[in-house]
Amino acid sequence: MKIAKVPCLKGEITIPGDKSISHRSIMLGSIAKGTTEITGFLPGADCLSTISCFNSMGIEIQWEGSHVLVHGKGLRGLKAPKTILDCGNSGTTTRLISGILAPQNFNVTLTGDASIKKRPMKRIMEPLSQMGAKIKSLETNGCAPFEICGSPLHGIHYQSPVASAQVKSAILLAGLYAEGETRVTEPYLSRNHSEVMLKQFGAQVQTEGTTASIVPASELYGCKVDVPGDISSAAFFLAAGLMVPGSEILIKHVGINPTRDGIIKICQAMGGNITLLNSSDSGEPVADLLVRCSNLHGTEIGGEVIPSLIDELPMLAAMACFAEGKTVIRDAAELKVKESNRIHAMVLGLTAMGADVRETDDGMVINGGKPLHGAVIDSFLDHRIAMTFAVTGLCAEGETTILGADCVNISYPGFYSDLMGLAEQ
């Protein structure tokens, strides 16, 4: 994909549904009794991997675009798949489905693409094993592929060393089937979509501070799920609107869950002009976001805000290049174990474009204000890296070429046409 500088961006956009919520709606709908109707579903490659896995376990799922019907068979309705379950590029699928599979009465092997086979799975294998799960990495490296032999589970109180919604969710999903109460305490509060949706399906979930707890359920019940626009996808348009001179963009129906809205808070802390309009809340809070080009200044990003914007940090790093002064990103070592090492990928790409950026053990230091120029960017087949540099290229002199650009289909199949459509208004 080749990107050139644009004079401004104008217009309104409705972004695809939230990836995290889309995954969870398929999973909970599959183990609930009755039909779950999902609107606003994200038909990206990752979420389709989740559908494929549950299809393989006997669940009928009808989907057309963003409308999905899941014909659930109850907590004990899954059947042993006839083949290995392929989670594709999806860490969410791999980790969350493990919590559901650990207590089943059959055995299964999970695998994924080359990226998944490098991502750390000990973080869910260890707590699930403490609950009684029989789970084994076939390469003995703590990564996929791994085998799960279904077995009875018991509740635990797990002190998670990382604030990770995927770890927390895997444990809570296993807790649906475990004997006794299951509790997870995190160092900081991670996104809470699982807790919100589990309650919607009828589970007994409690949250106190950074501890979430669940008691075993006799049954979950299908319901209607309205998936809001994904704030992680909206982040690219927020940044574009703030960075490209003269821009004004209205982003419609975006999820603004307080465990996910760190991107808005940090943009505003950097001087960004973002207004929330038409706010509503039916479980997951939503709003329209009006963003206008702004004079930005550097800031510090670290501590408890990190879990609420971990996926948006690459875009914030690029945005910091166009801000006056220094921006420091810390406490973000988790970026190293995403679809790529996002710290290294961002420093490499931004340096190639002329930015003053330095890699640290747990983040980056960016000295803003230097003009950027086009460059050839390796996306490392990471959708968020590709999208970040597409936006950055709109503000850089000359042409930016993104290698492996099709990886955006993981989370946002129409991203490039939506972005460039705003330049043509």
N, C-alpha and C positions, 0 to 999 in steps of 0.2 A: 504494500500500500504506500502510495506517494502522497504526501501532505505538503501544501504550500500555505504561506501566510495569507490571512484574510483581513479585510478592512474592519468588519464587525460581525457580530452574531445577533440576530433578532428573531423573535417568534415564541411560540409555545410548543411544548412537547409532552407527551405522555410516555413515560419510560416503562420497560417491561416489569413484570411482577417480581417481588422479592424472592431471591433464590433460596434463602434460608427457610422462609415460610412455605414456599412451594415444595421443597423436599419433605418437610415435616407433615404437610397436609396429605401427601401420598402415603407416607409411612403410617400415620395414625389412622387414616381412612382405611388402610388395608387390614389393620388389626382391630378395627371397630366393627360393631354389628350394624348391618344396614348400609345404605348408600350415602356417600359423602359427595357433595357437589362443590366443586372448586371453580371460582371465577378469578380471572387475573393471573392464572398460572403462568409461570415462566417456562416456555418450551425450549429451553437451552439444552445443550448436550449433557450437562451435569444432571439436571432434573430428569431427563429422559433415561439416564442410567438408573436412577431410582425406580422409575416405572418399569424398566426392563427386569430389574431384580425381583420385584414383586409379581410381575407377570410370570416369571419362572417358578414362583412358589404358589401358583394357582389362583392369583387374584385377577379378576377381570377389571380392566381399567380402560374406559373409553375416553379418548381425548381428541379434541379438534381445536387447534390453536391454543387459546388461553382458557378454554372451557373443558373441564375434566369431570368425569363421573367415576368414582372408585366404589366398586361393589365389595365391601368388606365382608370378611368371614369370621370376625371375632378374634379374641385374644389367642385362641388355640386353633385358628382356622388355616394357618399356613401349612403347605405341604413341602416335603423335601424336594428341592430342585433336582432335575435330572443331569444338570451340568454345573460346572463351576460358575459362581456368580461374578460377573464382570462389572466392576464399579466405574470403569472408564477413568476419567480424570478427577473424579469427585471424592475429595476427602470427607465431605459431609456424609455422602452415601456410605462410604466404607466404615466410618467410625460409628455413626448412629445405628446403622442396621446391625452392627455387631451386638449392641445392647438388646435388640429384639431377638436375635438369633441364639444368643447364649443360653436362654432357658427353654428353647424348643425341644421337641422330642425326636429330632433328627440331626444329622451331621451335615456340614456344608463347608465348602472352601471358597474364600473370597480372594479376588485378585483385581488388578486394574492396569492402567497404562504404565509406561516407564516412569513417569513422575510419581504416581501413587506408590510404586515399588520402592521409592526412596524416602517417602514421608514417614515420620515417626509414629508407630502404632502402639509402642509400649505404653504410651500415656493412657490408652483405653484398655490394653491387655492386662495391665497390672491391677487396676481397681476391679475389673470384671472377674479376674482370677481370685481376688480376695472375696468376692461374692460367691465363689464356687464354680465359676465358669471354667471349662476346659478349652483353652484357646492356645494355639501354637503357631509361631512363625515358621513356615516351612524352610526358609533360608537361614533360620536361627539368628536373624539380624534385627529383630524387632520391627520388621516391615512386612507388607504384603508380598507374596500371597501368604495367607494364614488359614488354618483349619479350625473350625469351631465344632466341638462335639457337644450337642445339647445336653444340659444337665440341670438339676434343681439348684436354685440360688437362694441365698439368704441376704437380708439387708445388712448394710454396713454404714458407718459414718466415715466418709472419705475426705481427707484433707488434701485437696488438689494443689500441687506445687505451681500450677499455671492457671491463669484465668482463661478458660477455654469453654465456649458454649458446646463444642463438639464432645469434649470429655464429660462435661456435666450432663449433657443430653443422653449420651450412651448409658451412663449410670442410672439416670432417672427412668429411661425406657426399660432397662433390665429390672429396675425396682418395681415396675408394674407386675412382674411375675414372681418377685422374691418373697420369701417368708419374712415378715416383720417390716419395720420402717427402714427406708434407705435415705441417707442424707449426704449431701455434698457441700463442702465449704471451700470457697475460692479465696485467693489473696485479694482480688478485686472482683466486682460484679461483672460477669460477661453477659452477652445478649441473652434475653430471657424468652425468646419465641417458643421454646419447648414448654416452659411452665405455663405461658398464656394459653397455648393450644391444647395441652393436656387437660387443663381445666375445662376448656370448651367441649372436649370430647367426654367429659364426665369423670376424670381422674381426680383424686384428692391430693393436691399439691399445695405446699405451704412455702412461703419465702420469708426469711427473717435475716436482715442484713445481707451478708454474702453467702448465706446457707439456704439451700433449697432442699426440701424433703418430700417424699412420696410414700404412700402406703399401697400395698398390693390391691389391684382392682379385680373385681369379679367380671366386669365387662366394660368396654367403651362403646359409645354410640355415635353412629355417623351423623354428620351435621353439615351446614353450609359454611364454607370458608371463602371470605373475600380477601384475596391477596393484594396488598397495596403495592405501589411502585417501589422498587428496590433503591434504598438510599445509597447503596454502594455504587449503583449505576448512575443515580442522580449526581453523585459527587463529581463526575467528569463534566457535567453541564454546569454545575455550580462553579467549578474552577474555570471553565471556559468563559462563562459570563463575567467572572471577576477579572480575568486576565486579558481578554481581547478588548482593546479600546472601543468605546462607544457601544458596548453590547448591553442588551436587556433580554432576559430569557425567563419565561414562566414555565416551571416544571410542575406538572399536574399530579395530584393524588399520590404523594410520596409518603411512605411510612416514616414516622418520626418517633418511633419507640425510644424512650429515654436511655435505653441501653445501647442504642445505635446512633444517636444524634451528635456524637462528638465532632463530626465533620462540620456541622453547622456552627457549633460553639467555637471551634478553632478558627474557622473562616471569619466569623464576626470578631474574634479576638485580634485577628490580623488586619482589621479595618474593613472587612467585606460587608457590602450592602446587601443583606438578605432579609426579605420580609416574608413571614408566614401568613398565608391567607386561607380562608375556608377550612379552618381546623375542625376535625370531628374525631370521635373515638368510639369504636364498637369492639373493644378488645385490643386491637392494634391501632394506636393513634395515627392519623394521616393529616396532611395539609398540602396546599399548593405552595411552592417556593418561588418567589419573585427575586431574581438576582440581577444586579446592575454592576457594570464595570466600576472598580474601586481602586484607590491608591492603597496598596497593601504595605504592611511593615512586618518585620520578622517577629518570631515568638519562640517560646519553649514549649515542646510537646512531650509529655512524659507522665509517669505515675498512673493514677487510676483512670484517666481518660483513654489510655491506650486500647483496652479491650473494646471500647465503643467506637473505634475508628481504625482498627488494625488493617482492614482491607483498603482504606482510603489513604493510608500513609504514603504510598508512591505518588499519588496525585498531589498531596500536600507538599511533598518534597519538591516536585516540579514547580508548584505554585510559589514556593519560597524563593525560587530563582528570580521571580518577577517582583519580589517584595524588597523594600529598603531595609538594610540591616541584616543581622544574623538570625537564622532559625536553627534551633537544636532539637533533634528528634532523639529521644533516649527511651530506655526500657522497652525496646521494640525488637529484641532478639528473635521473637516469634516470626518475624519477617523472613528469617533465613530458612525456615522449613515450610514455606508455602509452595505453590506450584513451581516457583523458582526461588533462589536466594534473592529476594526482592531488594535487599540493601545493596548487594553487589550489582545487580542488574540496573538499579537506578543510578548509582554512582558512575558506572561505566557509560551509560547512555547520556546522562547529563554532562559528564566531562567531555564526551565527544561533541556535544553541542556548544561547548565553551563556558559551562557553568563553573563556579568556584564551589566545589562540593568535596567533602572528605568523609570517608567511611569510618565508623567506629565499631566497637564490639557489639553494641546494641542499638545502633541507629546511624544518624548522619549529622554533619554540620554543614549548613549551606549559607554562604555569604551572598546575599541577593544583590540585584542591581546591575549585573553584567549582561549585556545583550547576547542573546543566543542565536546560533546559526544552525541551519539544517545539517543533518548527518545521517549516516546509515546506522540504524538501531536494531540490535538483536533483541527480539521480544522474549527469547528463551521459551517460546511457546506458552507464555503466561499471559492470559487474557487481560489482566489488570495492567501489566507493563505495556502491552500493545496499546491499550486505550489511553493510558497516561501520555505516551509519546505522540499519539495522534493529536491530543489537545495541545500539547506543548509545541508541536510543529505548526499549529495555527498562529503562534506568536513569534516564530523564529524566522530570521531572514533566510531566503533560499528554500530549498526543497529537503524535506525529511523523508527518508525511506524506511519503512518498518518491515523487517523480515519476519516471516511466520505470522503475518497479520490476521490470518483466518482463525487464529485461536480465540478471537473475541466471541465466536459462536458458543463457547462454553457458557457464557452468561448473558450475551446480548447480541443475538444474530444480526440485527439491523443497525448496529451501532454507527458504522461509517456513514451510511445514507442519512440517518437521523442527524448526525453531527453536521455534515456538509449541507443538509437541507436548511439549517439555520443561517448558513452563510449566503444562501440564495434568496432570502426573504426580501 
